[in-house]
């Protein structure tokens, strides 16, 4: 490798990995609802960092595609964790799929 090629370091990857580990710990030690919410939040932070140009091991595809996929995945985790114990919302979702 030549000296004029700039290599990108780890970037925000250790921060996201540590946050995900804490969130999974919350799932097992406290409550799945809060753990899922925290994990979704960490993934959305990763999406924001990837969209702003930071990459490291988070860079799998293009910047825009990574940000969209991570953002939607994090949002779905947050939404699912918020609806986990809401019986009215669960009944509404089940009625949509029971047809």
Backbone atoms as SQL, in Angstrom:
CREATE TABLE atoms (id INTEGER PRIMARY KEY, chain TEXT, resi INTEGER, resn TEXT, atom TEXT, x REAL, y REAL, z REAL);
INSERT INTO atoms VALUES
  (1, 'A', 1, 'UNK', 'N', 0.838, -1.170, 0.000),
  (2, 'A', 1, 'UNK', 'CA', 0.000, 0.000, 0.000),
  (3, 'A', 1, 'UNK', 'C', 0.885, 1.235, 0.000),
  (4, 'A', 2, 'UNK', 'N', 0.527, 2.201, -0.773),
  (5, 'A', 2, 'UNK', 'CA', 1.355, 3.389, -0.881),
  (6, 'A', 2, 'UNK', 'C', 1.103, 4.327, 0.292),
  (7, 'A', 3, 'UNK', 'N', 2.054, 5.212, 0.557),
  (8, 'A', 3, 'UNK', 'CA', 1.941, 6.113, 1.697),
  (9, 'A', 3, 'UNK', 'C', 0.938, 7.232, 1.476),
  (10, 'A', 4, 'UNK', 'N', 0.601, 7.540, 0.222),
  (11, 'A', 4, 'UNK', 'CA', -0.304, 8.651, -0.031),
  (12, 'A', 4, 'UNK', 'C', -1.779, 8.237, 0.059),
  (13, 'A', 5, 'UNK', 'N', -2.053, 6.956, 0.264),
  (14, 'A', 5, 'UNK', 'CA', -3.433, 6.500, 0.428),
  (15, 'A', 5, 'UNK', 'C', -3.809, 6.631, 1.895),
  (16, 'A', 6, 'UNK', 'N', -4.874, 7.378, 2.142),
  (17, 'A', 6, 'UNK', 'CA', -5.311, 7.592, 3.514),
  (18, 'A', 6, 'UNK', 'C', -6.279, 6.489, 3.903),
  (19, 'A', 7, 'UNK', 'N', -5.967, 5.783, 4.966),
  (20, 'A', 7, 'UNK', 'CA', -6.833, 4.721, 5.449),
  (21, 'A', 7, 'UNK', 'C', -7.747, 5.271, 6.523),
  (22, 'A', 8, 'UNK', 'N', -8.981, 4.846, 6.464),
  (23, 'A', 8, 'UNK', 'CA', -9.923, 5.273, 7.480),
  (24, 'A', 8, 'UNK', 'C', -9.822, 4.341, 8.673),
  (25, 'A', 9, 'UNK', 'N', -9.866, 4.911, 9.855),
  (26, 'A', 9, 'UNK', 'CA', -9.758, 4.107, 11.072),
  (27, 'A', 9, 'UNK', 'C', -11.076, 3.429, 11.402),
  (28, 'A', 10, 'UNK', 'N', -11.238, 3.157, 12.664),
  (29, 'A', 10, 'UNK', 'CA', -12.443, 2.477, 13.109),
  (30, 'A', 10, 'UNK', 'C', -13.662, 3.371, 13.062),
  (31, 'A', 11, 'UNK', 'N', -13.479, 4.675, 13.076),
  (32, 'A', 11, 'UNK', 'CA', -14.619, 5.588, 13.036),
  (33, 'A', 11, 'UNK', 'C', -15.493, 5.414, 14.276),
  (34, 'A', 12, 'UNK', 'N', -16.808, 5.505, 14.114),
  (35, 'A', 12, 'UNK', 'CA', -17.710, 5.399, 15.264),
  (36, 'A', 12, 'UNK', 'C', -18.079, 3.961, 15.617),
  (37, 'A', 13, 'UNK', 'N', -17.448, 2.991, 14.960),
  (38, 'A', 13, 'UNK', 'CA', -17.821, 1.593, 15.157),
  (39, 'A', 13, 'UNK', 'C', -17.736, 1.131, 16.613),
  (40, 'A', 14, 'UNK', 'N', -16.672, 1.425, 17.373),
  (41, 'A', 14, 'UNK', 'CA', -16.638, 0.970, 18.783),
  (42, 'A', 14, 'UNK', 'C', -17.760, 1.570, 19.627),
  (43, 'A', 15, 'UNK', 'N', -18.144, 2.818, 19.355),
  (44, 'A', 15, 'UNK', 'CA', -19.241, 3.447, 20.087),
  (45, 'A', 15, 'UNK', 'C', -20.550, 2.726, 19.811),
  (46, 'A', 16, 'UNK', 'N', -20.817, 2.421, 18.544),
  (47, 'A', 16, 'UNK', 'CA', -22.048, 1.731, 18.176),
  (48, 'A', 16, 'UNK', 'C', -22.049, 0.316, 18.740),
  (49, 'A', 17, 'UNK', 'N', -20.921, -0.361, 18.690),
  (50, 'A', 17, 'UNK', 'CA', -20.816, -1.717, 19.217),
  (51, 'A', 17, 'UNK', 'C', -21.040, -1.742, 20.730),
  (52, 'A', 18, 'UNK', 'N', -20.469, -0.781, 21.446),
  (53, 'A', 18, 'UNK', 'CA', -20.663, -0.716, 22.896),
  (54, 'A', 18, 'UNK', 'C', -22.125, -0.407, 23.234),
  (55, 'A', 19, 'UNK', 'N', -22.742, 0.493, 22.493),
  (56, 'A', 19, 'UNK', 'CA', -24.155, 0.795, 22.716),
  (57, 'A', 19, 'UNK', 'C', -25.047, -0.392, 22.443),
  (58, 'A', 20, 'UNK', 'N', -24.736, -1.149, 21.394),
  (59, 'A', 20, 'UNK', 'CA', -25.526, -2.344, 21.083),
  (60, 'A', 20, 'UNK', 'C', -25.357, -3.397, 22.172),
  (61, 'A', 21, 'UNK', 'N', -24.159, -3.537, 22.700),
  (62, 'A', 21, 'UNK', 'CA', -23.931, -4.505, 23.781),
  (63, 'A', 21, 'UNK', 'C', -24.713, -4.119, 25.034),
  (64, 'A', 22, 'UNK', 'N', -24.740, -2.838, 25.357),
  (65, 'A', 22, 'UNK', 'CA', -25.516, -2.375, 26.512),
  (66, 'A', 22, 'UNK', 'C', -27.005, -2.611, 26.276),
  (67, 'A', 23, 'UNK', 'N', -27.477, -2.354, 25.062),
  (68, 'A', 23, 'UNK', 'CA', -28.893, -2.545, 24.751),
  (69, 'A', 23, 'UNK', 'C', -29.294, -4.014, 24.839),
  (70, 'A', 24, 'UNK', 'N', -28.456, -4.911, 24.346),
  (71, 'A', 24, 'UNK', 'CA', -28.758, -6.340, 24.450),
  (72, 'A', 24, 'UNK', 'C', -28.729, -6.772, 25.916),
  (73, 'A', 25, 'UNK', 'N', -27.828, -6.200, 26.693),
  (74, 'A', 25, 'UNK', 'CA', -27.825, -6.473, 28.125),
  (75, 'A', 25, 'UNK', 'C', -29.112, -6.020, 28.789),
  (76, 'A', 26, 'UNK', 'N', -29.654, -4.879, 28.366),
  (77, 'A', 26, 'UNK', 'CA', -30.937, -4.409, 28.892),
  (78, 'A', 26, 'UNK', 'C', -32.063, -5.383, 28.559),
  (79, 'A', 27, 'UNK', 'N', -32.015, -5.969, 27.368),
  (80, 'A', 27, 'UNK', 'CA', -33.045, -6.933, 26.983),
  (81, 'A', 27, 'UNK', 'C', -33.054, -8.110, 27.957),
  (82, 'A', 28, 'UNK', 'N', -31.884, -8.637, 28.269),
  (83, 'A', 28, 'UNK', 'CA', -31.812, -9.825, 29.107),
  (84, 'A', 28, 'UNK', 'C', -31.926, -9.520, 30.593),
  (85, 'A', 29, 'UNK', 'N', -31.430, -8.371, 31.035),
  (86, 'A', 29, 'UNK', 'CA', -31.407, -8.097, 32.463),
  (87, 'A', 29, 'UNK', 'C', -32.609, -7.313, 32.970),
  (88, 'A', 30, 'UNK', 'N', -33.184, -6.463, 32.139),
  (89, 'A', 30, 'UNK', 'CA', -34.264, -5.614, 32.630),
  (90, 'A', 30, 'UNK', 'C', -35.578, -5.914, 31.930),
  (91, 'A', 31, 'UNK', 'N', -35.750, -5.344, 30.753),
  (92, 'A', 31, 'UNK', 'CA', -37.042, -5.414, 30.079),
  (93, 'A', 31, 'UNK', 'C', -36.817, -5.418, 28.571),
  (94, 'A', 32, 'UNK', 'N', -37.418, -6.335, 27.839),
  (95, 'A', 32, 'UNK', 'CA', -37.231, -6.359, 26.382),
  (96, 'A', 32, 'UNK', 'C', -37.682, -5.064, 25.696),
  (97, 'A', 33, 'UNK', 'N', -38.680, -4.406, 26.269),
  (98, 'A', 33, 'UNK', 'CA', -39.168, -3.174, 25.656),
  (99, 'A', 33, 'UNK', 'C', -38.094, -2.088, 25.674),
  (100, 'A', 34, 'UNK', 'N', -37.446, -1.892, 26.814),
  (101, 'A', 34, 'UNK', 'CA', -36.422, -0.847, 26.904),
  (102, 'A', 34, 'UNK', 'C', -35.155, -1.236, 26.167),
  (103, 'A', 35, 'UNK', 'N', -34.825, -2.511, 26.167),
  (104, 'A', 35, 'UNK', 'CA', -33.654, -2.964, 25.421),
  (105, 'A', 35, 'UNK', 'C', -33.833, -2.778, 23.925),
  (106, 'A', 36, 'UNK', 'N', -35.023, -3.112, 23.414),
  (107, 'A', 36, 'UNK', 'CA', -35.304, -2.901, 21.993),
  (108, 'A', 36, 'UNK', 'C', -35.291, -1.432, 21.624),
  (109, 'A', 37, 'UNK', 'N', -35.831, -0.601, 22.520),
  (110, 'A', 37, 'UNK', 'CA', -35.823, 0.843, 22.279),
  (111, 'A', 37, 'UNK', 'C', -34.395, 1.369, 22.221),
  (112, 'A', 38, 'UNK', 'N', -33.557, 0.933, 23.164),
  (113, 'A', 38, 'UNK', 'CA', -32.162, 1.387, 23.195),
  (114, 'A', 38, 'UNK', 'C', -31.393, 0.892, 21.976),
  (115, 'A', 39, 'UNK', 'N', -31.617, -0.358, 21.582),
  (116, 'A', 39, 'UNK', 'CA', -30.925, -0.898, 20.418),
  (117, 'A', 39, 'UNK', 'C', -31.345, -0.156, 19.146),
  (118, 'A', 40, 'UNK', 'N', -32.635, 0.134, 19.011),
  (119, 'A', 40, 'UNK', 'CA', -33.096, 0.913, 17.864),
  (120, 'A', 40, 'UNK', 'C', -32.491, 2.309, 17.843),
  (121, 'A', 41, 'UNK', 'N', -32.387, 2.921, 19.022),
  (122, 'A', 41, 'UNK', 'CA', -31.765, 4.239, 19.107),
  (123, 'A', 41, 'UNK', 'C', -30.299, 4.219, 18.723),
  (124, 'A', 42, 'UNK', 'N', -29.586, 3.196, 19.158),
  (125, 'A', 42, 'UNK', 'CA', -28.164, 3.074, 18.814),
  (126, 'A', 42, 'UNK', 'C', -27.996, 2.876, 17.313),
  (127, 'A', 43, 'UNK', 'N', -28.859, 2.070, 16.716),
  (128, 'A', 43, 'UNK', 'CA', -28.776, 1.846, 15.266),
  (129, 'A', 43, 'UNK', 'C', -29.089, 3.130, 14.507),
  (130, 'A', 44, 'UNK', 'N', -30.049, 3.921, 14.998),
  (131, 'A', 44, 'UNK', 'CA', -30.343, 5.198, 14.337),
  (132, 'A', 44, 'UNK', 'C', -29.197, 6.195, 14.497),
  (133, 'A', 45, 'UNK', 'N', -28.492, 6.154, 15.623),
  (134, 'A', 45, 'UNK', 'CA', -27.301, 6.989, 15.776),
  (135, 'A', 45, 'UNK', 'C', -26.240, 6.569, 14.766),
  (136, 'A', 46, 'UNK', 'N', -26.089, 5.254, 14.587),
  (137, 'A', 46, 'UNK', 'CA', -25.169, 4.754, 13.568),
  (138, 'A', 46, 'UNK', 'C', -25.558, 5.215, 12.174),
  (139, 'A', 47, 'UNK', 'N', -26.864, 5.262, 11.888),
  (140, 'A', 47, 'UNK', 'CA', -27.328, 5.742, 10.587),
  (141, 'A', 47, 'UNK', 'C', -26.984, 7.217, 10.398),
  (142, 'A', 48, 'UNK', 'N', -27.175, 8.007, 11.460),
  (143, 'A', 48, 'UNK', 'CA', -26.855, 9.436, 11.360),
  (144, 'A', 48, 'UNK', 'C', -25.359, 9.658, 11.163),
  (145, 'A', 49, 'UNK', 'N', -24.549, 8.884, 11.884),
  (146, 'A', 49, 'UNK', 'CA', -23.103, 9.020, 11.722),
  (147, 'A', 49, 'UNK', 'C', -22.656, 8.571, 10.340),
  (148, 'A', 50, 'UNK', 'N', -23.264, 7.507, 9.829),
  (149, 'A', 50, 'UNK', 'CA', -22.909, 7.029, 8.490),
  (150, 'A', 50, 'UNK', 'C', -23.340, 8.044, 7.435),
  (151, 'A', 51, 'UNK', 'N', -24.492, 8.676, 7.618),
  (152, 'A', 51, 'UNK', 'CA', -24.961, 9.675, 6.665),
  (153, 'A', 51, 'UNK', 'C', -24.072, 10.917, 6.676),
  (154, 'A', 52, 'UNK', 'N', -23.512, 11.243, 7.848),
  (155, 'A', 52, 'UNK', 'CA', -22.660, 12.430, 7.933),
  (156, 'A', 52, 'UNK', 'C', -21.259, 12.195, 7.386),
  (157, 'A', 53, 'UNK', 'N', -20.965, 10.970, 6.975),
  (158, 'A', 53, 'UNK', 'CA', -19.701, 10.725, 6.309),
  (159, 'A', 53, 'UNK', 'C', -18.748, 9.810, 7.036),
  (160, 'A', 54, 'UNK', 'N', -19.034, 9.515, 8.299),
  (161, 'A', 54, 'UNK', 'CA', -18.176, 8.591, 9.022),
  (162, 'A', 54, 'UNK', 'C', -18.460, 7.184, 8.526),
  (163, 'A', 55, 'UNK', 'N', -17.416, 6.392, 8.417),
  (164, 'A', 55, 'UNK', 'CA', -17.635, 5.052, 7.899),
  (165, 'A', 55, 'UNK', 'C', -17.007, 4.002, 8.770),
  (166, 'A', 56, 'UNK', 'N', -15.747, 3.717, 8.507),
  (167, 'A', 56, 'UNK', 'CA', -15.095, 2.612, 9.188),
  (168, 'A', 56, 'UNK', 'C', -15.778, 1.314, 8.808),
  (169, 'A', 57, 'UNK', 'N', -15.888, 0.380, 9.729),
  (170, 'A', 57, 'UNK', 'CA', -16.572, -0.876, 9.436),
  (171, 'A', 57, 'UNK', 'C', -18.079, -0.720, 9.222),
  (172, 'A', 58, 'UNK', 'N', -18.657, 0.456, 9.542),
  (173, 'A', 58, 'UNK', 'CA', -20.075, 0.679, 9.262),
  (174, 'A', 58, 'UNK', 'C', -20.335, 0.841, 7.764),
  (175, 'A', 59, 'UNK', 'N', -19.315, 1.175, 6.994),
  (176, 'A', 59, 'UNK', 'CA', -19.480, 1.415, 5.555),
  (177, 'A', 59, 'UNK', 'C', -19.512, 0.083, 4.821),
  (178, 'A', 60, 'UNK', 'N', -20.705, -0.346, 4.445),
  (179, 'A', 60, 'UNK', 'CA', -20.870, -1.601, 3.726),
  (180, 'A', 60, 'UNK', 'C', -21.228, -1.320, 2.276),
  (181, 'A', 61, 'UNK', 'N', -22.172, -0.423, 2.069),
  (182, 'A', 61, 'UNK', 'CA', -22.603, -0.029, 0.735),
  (183, 'A', 61, 'UNK', 'C', -22.277, 1.447, 0.557),
  (184, 'A', 62, 'UNK', 'N', -23.029, 2.103, -0.272),
  (185, 'A', 62, 'UNK', 'CA', -22.877, 3.546, -0.404),
  (186, 'A', 62, 'UNK', 'C', -23.383, 4.249, 0.846),
  (187, 'A', 63, 'UNK', 'N', -22.967, 5.488, 1.015),
  (188, 'A', 63, 'UNK', 'CA', -23.336, 6.233, 2.221),
  (189, 'A', 63, 'UNK', 'C', -24.846, 6.377, 2.355),
  (190, 'A', 64, 'UNK', 'N', -25.524, 6.712, 1.260),
  (191, 'A', 64, 'UNK', 'CA', -26.973, 6.918, 1.305),
  (192, 'A', 64, 'UNK', 'C', -27.709, 5.604, 1.605),
  (193, 'A', 65, 'UNK', 'N', -27.305, 4.527, 0.945),
  (194, 'A', 65, 'UNK', 'CA', -27.967, 3.235, 1.175),
  (195, 'A', 65, 'UNK', 'C', -27.765, 2.760, 2.609),
  (196, 'A', 66, 'UNK', 'N', -26.562, 2.897, 3.130),
  (197, 'A', 66, 'UNK', 'CA', -26.306, 2.507, 4.521),
  (198, 'A', 66, 'UNK', 'C', -27.171, 3.309, 5.486),
  (199, 'A', 67, 'UNK', 'N', -27.260, 4.613, 5.270),
  (200, 'A', 67, 'UNK', 'CA', -28.033, 5.466, 6.171),
  (201, 'A', 67, 'UNK', 'C', -29.515, 5.110, 6.122),
  (202, 'A', 68, 'UNK', 'N', -30.041, 4.843, 4.934),
  (203, 'A', 68, 'UNK', 'CA', -31.464, 4.501, 4.810),
  (204, 'A', 68, 'UNK', 'C', -31.758, 3.164, 5.477),
  (205, 'A', 69, 'UNK', 'N', -30.931, 2.154, 5.197),
  (206, 'A', 69, 'UNK', 'CA', -31.172, 0.824, 5.761),
  (207, 'A', 69, 'UNK', 'C', -31.023, 0.825, 7.279),
  (208, 'A', 70, 'UNK', 'N', -29.974, 1.445, 7.791),
  (209, 'A', 70, 'UNK', 'CA', -29.790, 1.514, 9.246),
  (210, 'A', 70, 'UNK', 'C', -30.892, 2.341, 9.910),
  (211, 'A', 71, 'UNK', 'N', -31.263, 3.450, 9.287),
  (212, 'A', 71, 'UNK', 'CA', -32.309, 4.300, 9.857),
  (213, 'A', 71, 'UNK', 'C', -33.655, 3.595, 9.912),
  (214, 'A', 72, 'UNK', 'N', -34.038, 2.915, 8.837),
  (215, 'A', 72, 'UNK', 'CA', -35.317, 2.198, 8.831),
  (216, 'A', 72, 'UNK', 'C', -35.306, 1.027, 9.811),
  (217, 'A', 73, 'UNK', 'N', -34.187, 0.306, 9.871),
  (218, 'A', 73, 'UNK', 'CA', -34.097, -0.796, 10.827),
  (219, 'A', 73, 'UNK', 'C', -34.198, -0.315, 12.270),
  (220, 'A', 74, 'UNK', 'N', -33.501, 0.768, 12.589),
  (221, 'A', 74, 'UNK', 'CA', -33.573, 1.336, 13.936),
  (222, 'A', 74, 'UNK', 'C', -34.954, 1.857, 14.272),
  (223, 'A', 75, 'UNK', 'N', -35.592, 2.510, 13.298),
  (224, 'A', 75, 'UNK', 'CA', -36.942, 3.020, 13.518),
  (225, 'A', 75, 'UNK', 'C', -37.926, 1.882, 13.766),
  (226, 'A', 76, 'UNK', 'N', -37.799, 0.797, 13.017),
  (227, 'A', 76, 'UNK', 'CA', -38.699, -0.337, 13.206),
  (228, 'A', 76, 'UNK', 'C', -38.497, -0.982, 14.583),
  (229, 'A', 77, 'UNK', 'N', -37.263, -1.052, 15.056),
  (230, 'A', 77, 'UNK', 'CA', -37.020, -1.581, 16.401),
  (231, 'A', 77, 'UNK', 'C', -37.638, -0.682, 17.476),
  (232, 'A', 78, 'UNK', 'N', -37.482, 0.622, 17.328),
  (233, 'A', 78, 'UNK', 'CA', -38.062, 1.549, 18.298),
  (234, 'A', 78, 'UNK', 'C', -39.585, 1.443, 18.277),
  (235, 'A', 79, 'UNK', 'N', -40.173, 1.427, 17.083),
  (236, 'A', 79, 'UNK', 'CA', -41.633, 1.337, 16.962),
  (237, 'A', 79, 'UNK', 'C', -42.149, 0.034, 17.547),
  (238, 'A', 80, 'UNK', 'N', -41.476, -1.067, 17.250),
  (239, 'A', 80, 'UNK', 'CA', -41.897, -2.364, 17.778),
  (240, 'A', 80, 'UNK', 'C', -41.798, -2.403, 19.294),
  (241, 'A', 81, 'UNK', 'N', -40.742, -1.836, 19.838),
  (242, 'A', 81, 'UNK', 'CA', -40.597, -1.852, 21.292),
  (243, 'A', 81, 'UNK', 'C', -41.644, -0.974, 21.968),
  (244, 'A', 82, 'UNK', 'N', -42.051, 0.099, 21.325),
  (245, 'A', 82, 'UNK', 'CA', -43.093, 0.941, 21.907),
  (246, 'A', 82, 'UNK', 'C', -44.461, 0.270, 21.843),
  (247, 'A', 83, 'UNK', 'N', -44.687, -0.541, 20.815),
  (248, 'A', 83, 'UNK', 'CA', -45.979, -1.205, 20.658),
  (249, 'A', 83, 'UNK', 'C', -46.043, -2.552, 21.371),
  (250, 'A', 84, 'UNK', 'N', -44.965, -2.970, 22.010),
  (251, 'A', 84, 'UNK', 'CA', -44.882, -4.310, 22.571),
  (252, 'A', 84, 'UNK', 'C', -45.947, -4.577, 23.626),
  (253, 'A', 85, 'UNK', 'N', -46.235, -3.627, 24.475),
  (254, 'A', 85, 'UNK', 'CA', -47.212, -3.834, 25.538),
  (255, 'A', 85, 'UNK', 'C', -48.479, -3.003, 25.354),
  (256, 'A', 86, 'UNK', 'N', -48.680, -2.443, 24.188),
  (257, 'A', 86, 'UNK', 'CA', -49.879, -1.670, 23.905),
  (258, 'A', 86, 'UNK', 'C', -50.900, -2.606, 23.258),
  (259, 'A', 87, 'UNK', 'N', -51.875, -3.046, 24.032),
  (260, 'A', 87, 'UNK', 'CA', -52.817, -4.056, 23.561),
  (261, 'A', 87, 'UNK', 'C', -53.706, -3.537, 22.428),
  (262, 'A', 88, 'UNK', 'N', -54.097, -2.283, 22.468),
  (263, 'A', 88, 'UNK', 'CA', -54.943, -1.735, 21.412),
  (264, 'A', 88, 'UNK', 'C', -54.198, -1.696, 20.077),
  (265, 'A', 89, 'UNK', 'N', -52.935, -1.297, 20.110),
  (266, 'A', 89, 'UNK', 'CA', -52.147, -1.249, 18.877),
  (267, 'A', 89, 'UNK', 'C', -51.883, -2.655, 18.352),
  (268, 'A', 90, 'UNK', 'N', -51.629, -3.602, 19.258),
  (269, 'A', 90, 'UNK', 'CA', -51.422, -4.978, 18.825),
  (270, 'A', 90, 'UNK', 'C', -52.674, -5.544, 18.175),
  (271, 'A', 91, 'UNK', 'N', -53.840, -5.240, 18.729),
  (272, 'A', 91, 'UNK', 'CA', -55.095, -5.725, 18.147),
  (273, 'A', 91, 'UNK', 'C', -55.324, -5.117, 16.765),
  (274, 'A', 92, 'UNK', 'N', -54.983, -3.848, 16.610),
  (275, 'A', 92, 'UNK', 'CA', -55.126, -3.199, 15.308),
  (276, 'A', 92, 'UNK', 'C', -54.212, -3.839, 14.268),
  (277, 'A', 93, 'UNK', 'N', -52.979, -4.101, 14.623),
  (278, 'A', 93, 'UNK', 'CA', -52.027, -4.720, 13.697),
  (279, 'A', 93, 'UNK', 'C', -52.454, -6.144, 13.366),
  (280, 'A', 94, 'UNK', 'N', -52.912, -6.888, 14.365),
  (281, 'A', 94, 'UNK', 'CA', -53.378, -8.254, 14.110),
  (282, 'A', 94, 'UNK', 'C', -54.604, -8.263, 13.205),
  (283, 'A', 95, 'UNK', 'N', -55.477, -7.261, 13.350),
  (284, 'A', 95, 'UNK', 'CA', -56.676, -7.214, 12.497),
  (285, 'A', 95, 'UNK', 'C', -56.307, -6.919, 11.045),
  (286, 'A', 96, 'UNK', 'N', -55.202, -6.220, 10.829),
  (287, 'A', 96, 'UNK', 'CA', -54.780, -5.952, 9.454),
  (288, 'A', 96, 'UNK', 'C', -54.310, -7.217, 8.758),
  (289, 'A', 97, 'UNK', 'N', -53.707, -8.133, 9.505),
  (290, 'A', 97, 'UNK', 'CA', -53.158, -9.355, 8.908),
  (291, 'A', 97, 'UNK', 'C', -54.100, -10.552, 8.987),
  (292, 'A', 98, 'UNK', 'N', -55.256, -10.416, 9.633),
  (293, 'A', 98, 'UNK', 'CA', -56.136, -11.557, 9.813),
  (294, 'A', 98, 'UNK', 'C', -57.144, -11.724, 8.680),
  (295, 'A', 99, 'UNK', 'N', -57.080, -10.897, 7.697),
  (296, 'A', 99, 'UNK', 'CA', -58.054, -10.972, 6.602),
  (297, 'A', 99, 'UNK', 'C', -57.772, -12.094, 5.701);
